[in-house]
Every structure is written in C-alpha cells, then in structure tokens.
Amino acid sequence: MTTIQIAHTAPDPLASWLETEYCASVAATMLARTEYFELLEDAMVSPARLAHALTAWREHASHTEVIGGLVGTA
C-alpha cells in the first residue's frame, strides 16, 4: 500500500487580494448601475444627479476592468 501525499501550498496573497478587490469592484459597479437606472426611472430626479450617477457607474466599471485584467494575469 502506498501513501499519496498532496502538497499543500499557501494561497498566493497577491492573487487572493486581487480576487477580493475584483469582486468588490464588480459589486460596486453593479450597485452604481442599479442606482443610475433607478434614478433614470424617476422623472423628478435632477439632470445633475443623474449625470453624477452615470459618472460613478462609468468610474466603477473602468476600475473593475483594470482589476479584472490584473486578476487574469495573477
């Protein structure tokens, strides 16, 4: 009978951090998107507030894209 030993390696802290940041970034993007579309449905919302929500959504999406590129290479 032979014993098989499986090498356990500690997870790469950088990769783990990047994955965590990516998930948080995706969540922030989705929340910003939801806020934008909810405001868009409300005819009483000022154009300035709607523009701010759209800008926030775009910024989150851009950040998510950058982190997503890093996760793919980690």
Secondary structure, DSSP 8 states (H G I E B T S, - for coil): ------------HHHHHHHHHHHHHHHHHHHHHHHHHHHHH-TTS-HHHHHHHHHHHHHHHHHHHHHHHHHHH-
